[in-house]
Amino acid sequence: MKLTKNARLELTVESFGAEGEGVCRYEGMAVFVPRALPGERIIAQITRVEKRYAFARAMEILSASPDRVTPACPYARQCGGCTCQHMAYGAQLAFKRSQVEGCMRHIAGLSVPVQPVLGMQEPWHYRNKIAVPVSGTAENPLLGYYAPRSHRVVDVQRCLIAREEGNQVVAAVRRWMCEGQIAPYDEATHKGNVRHVMMRASRAGEVMAVLVVNARTLPHERELIACLREGVPGLVSVCVSVNMRPDNVILGDSYRVLWGQERLRDTLCGNTFLLSPLSFFQVNPEQTERLYRTALDFAQLRGDETVADVYCGAGTITLMLARHAARVIGIEIVPDAIRDAKENARLNGVENAQFYCGAAESILPELVRQGLRPDVIVLDPPRKGADEAVLRAIAVAQPARVVYISCNPATQARDARILCAMGYAAQRCQPVDMFCQTAGVENVMLFERQQAAEQP
């Protein structure tokens, strides 16, 4: 029988897909079913058919997995954010470990042992930053998260993985938009005003609210500030970022302060950080400290080394490494993040850290050409992974160890294959559950130089 849209089938879920969806087989064709668990027998309805695979939705669970639980969030089925809430937390950790193992085996061709995922004792209300897309109309604005595989906004009144301050900010902006009849942004026409609502919260409970808007001026600014100050007890900053580009990038290239502080103060690994709206900072501070301690352990620093921290952001890893090394160099492309990193070094009395602003694929090769030979290189690139020029520069510099942190095991595995071809061996692999209730996982890998690296 040829698969067609809307066909109903009885299927057995065989395994997990990359995003936590169940993978079934029908006459040899893979059928991906969101929120279906391995071992379950289901009635599925086909929603889309491609040449070699199909998608379906689970209409009925005939035989449920013992790992199935009732999602705590009422938006779990519609929202594309927390795609793993239907799994018991232990099952989520097992899935994420298998995800890393699969990437290392199939993409990198490695048999490196993957340790059990470091999980949280309380895997809720952990996100210190959220960026909520806005849609709908001035009369009925929708503030929430995208539905799976779409840009349709699901209106969410309260997110269970966000800090409560995030929900307070969203509620205050929602009220301001309704009272002032502020038009949400429309992706199709590129008209309307408010595109995203962003929130950062410090461990001390201080809050920065950022509106991303599609205009140079914002109507009813005083009313916005009043709504936020009334609805968010910890508010210390209100900023606006202008983004008039017709793309999916959230923040604009600059921002201005409407009220309060220009930057938010937070702590991590014993250091204090000042963060602008444009600075990268991990969203789960408790797990970030476990992640960075793992990276520090893998680096095996004695105190006399030169270390390069590539894709350093606001210097969170750089400053931690600086406490254990003779010299640390941080490289980051975002000017505001580099400004914050330099200020953070001064704030924490760190004098052995030097920062360079520019693309890692340009800065690191140039520094290596000038003679830089780090003993250890730490990488924490964006989801797309490290640029090939960065990996080639590592091969030339020949550090004894490379510590690679990634939020995307697939691109990390791709880069691991390249590093291993350049004379490095993958020695250790430790996943950390930074993004509880979602399919995402952070992973730290240690590579050690086995021989003189190839000269690309």
Disulfide bonds with the S-S distance in Angstrom:
none
